[in-house]
Amino acid sequence: MSEKISLKEAERKVFRTTFQDGLWDVLIGCFLLQFVIAPYLSPSLGDFWSSAVFLPFWALVFGVIWLLRKYVVTPRVGVVKFGPARKTRMIKFNVVMLITSTVALILGLVASLSWASMIGMVYPAVFGLITLVGFSIAAYFLDFSRLYAYGILIALAPFAGEWLYVNMKVPHHGFPVTFGFVSATSIFIGLGMFFRFLRAYPIPTNGIFSNG
C-alpha cells in the first residue's frame, strides 16, 4: 500500500513539473492582452473584429510555446507516460471544462446581446464568477496552484477597472490598466520561471530520456 501511495505521489510531482517552466503563465498573460488592446481597436474595427484579430497572435504564441516545450523543455526533463488514474483525471477535467466553456459562451452571448442593460457591477460579477469557476476547476484537476491566484486577479480586474472608470475617469472602463497589470504580472512570472528552469535543468549529456 505504501509503495502505491509513494508511486502515486511521485507521479503527481512529475505531473506538476509540467507547469514549472513558466510557459503556461506566459500563454495566459498573452491571452489577457486582448483585454488591454481590444478596447482601443473597437471604435474602428467593432467589438467582434477587435477580438478576432488576436486569433493569429494567439496561434503564433501557442506555436512558439509548443516549439519551446518540444525542443527546449523536453530535452531537459524527458517524456513521462502517466498511469490510468492520471489519465482518468484528465478526462474528467476535459469534460468539466467543456461544460464550463459552453456555459461561459452562452453567458457571453447573452451579455453581448444585452450589453446596454448590464450596467454597473453586473457584467464584472458575471465575468468574475465564470473566471473563478473555470480557473479553480483547472487548478484543481491540473495541480496548477498558481491558477487560483490568476483566477482571483482576473476576476477582480473588471471590478477594479469599473472603480477606476467611475471615480478616476479612466477610459475603457479601466480594462487597459487592470488587465494590463494582470497580463504583465503573468508574463513576467512566466519568463522568470522559464529562465530559472533553464538554469536548474541543463540538457543531459545522454539526450532525451523516457520514464514510465
N, C-alpha and C positions, 0 to 999 in steps of 0.2 A: 504493500500500500504506500509506504513512504517513498519507494522508488517511483511509483506512478505519479505521486504528488510532486516530487522533485523534477521529473521529466516535464510535467505539465507547466511547472513554474519556469523551467528553463526555456520551454517553447514560448511562453508568454514574454519572457525577457528578450528573446531573439526577435519576436514579432514587434515589440515596442521599439527596437532599434531601427525599424523601417522609417520612423519619424524623427530620428535623432540627427539626420543630416541637414535638417532645416529647409529642405526644398519644398515641402508642403506648405511651410509658413510663407515662403516667397510666393507660391502659387495663390494662396489666399489673399495676400497683400496686393498682388497684381489684379486679381478679380475685383477687389474693392476700389480699384482706380476708376472703375466705371462710375461710381457714385461721386467721385471727385471731379471728373472731366465732363461727364454727360450733361450736367446742368448748363454748362457753357455752350454745348452744341445743340441743345434742344431748341432754342429760338430759331435757328437756321435749318436744322435737319428734321425737327419734330421729335416727339417722345420715342417713337419706335426706332427710327434710324439712328438717333443719338445713342441708343443702346446696341443696336445691331452692328454698328461699325466696330465694336470691340471684339466681335467674334474672330476675325483674323488675328487680332492681337493675342487673344487667349489661346488660339491654336498654336501660335508661334511660341508663346511662353511654355505651354504644355509640351510642345515638341522639344524645346531646349532642355526642359527638366527631364524628359524621358531619355534624351541622349546623355545627360549628365549622370543619371542613375545607371544607365547601361554601361557607359564607358569610364565613369569615374568612381561611382559608388560601389557597384557590383564587384569590380576587381579588388576592392579593399575589404569587403565584408563577406563576399561569396554569395551563393544561392542556396536558399533553405527551402525544403519541402515540408510543409506543415501537416500535422495529423488530422484525422477526421473531425475532432472536436473543434479545432480552429476553423476548418473549412465550413462546418455547420454554423458556427458563429458568424462567419462572413456572409453566408446565405441569408441568415436572419437579418443581418444588417442591411443587405441589399433590398430585401423585401420591405423592411420598415422604412428605409429611406425612399423607396419608390412611392409608398403610400404618403409619406410626409411631403415629398416633392409634388405629388399630384394635388394634395390639399393646398400647398403653397401656391401652385399655379392657379387653382380655382380662386383662391382669395385674392391673388394678384390681379386676375381678370376682373373680379368684382370691384376691386379698388380702382382700377383704371377706368371702369365704366361709370363709377360714382365718385370720381375724384373731387368734384366740387362740394359734395356733401360731407366728405371725410375731412373735416376741418379740425383745427386744434391738435389734440393728442391722440385722436382716434387712429389715424394712419400709423404713427410711430408705435402705438400699442400693438396693433396687428402685426406690423413688421417685426417688432421686438419679440412677440410671442413665437412667431414662426422661426425666427433665428435661434432663440434659446432652445426650442424643441429640437430643431434639426441638428444644431451643433452639439447638444447634450447627448442625443442618440449616437451621433458619430463618435464622440469622445468615449462613450461607454463601450461600444462594440469594438472600437479600434484600439482601446487602451491608449488613447492620444489625449492626455490630460490637458494640454495647452488649449485644446479646442473649447474647453469650458470657459477659459479666460477670454478667448477670442469671441465666443458667443455672447458673453456679457458685454464686452466692449462694443460689438456691432449692434447689439440690441439697444444699448444706451445712446449710440450715436445720433439717431433721429431725435430723441428727446433733447439731448444737448443742443443739437442743431436748431430745433424749434425754439428753444430758450434764447439762443443767440439771435435768431431771426426776430423774435418779438421784442426782446429787451435791448439788443445792440444793433438792430437793423442789418445784420449780416445777410448778404444776398443768398438766394437759392436755398432758403431755409437752413443755412449753415452747413449743408452737406459737404461742400468742398473742404471746410475746416475740420469738422468732426470725423468724417470718413478718411480725410487725408491723414489725420493723426493716427487712426487705427491702421490704415494701409501702410504708412511709413514704419509704424511700430512692428507690424508683422514682417515686413520685408527686411528691416534691419536685424531683427531677431533671427530670421531665417539665414541671412547672409553670415551673421556672426557664428551661428551653429555650424554652417557649412564649412567655413574656413577652419573652425576648431576641429570639425570632423576630419578634414584633410590632414591636419597635424597629428591627430590621435590615431588615424588608421592609414599608415603608409601602404603602398602597394606591396603585397607579399612577393618574395622573390620567386616562388614556385607558381605564380599566376593565380587564376581564378580557381576557387575550390568549391566543393558542394557538400552540404550537410543533410542529413535526414535520409 
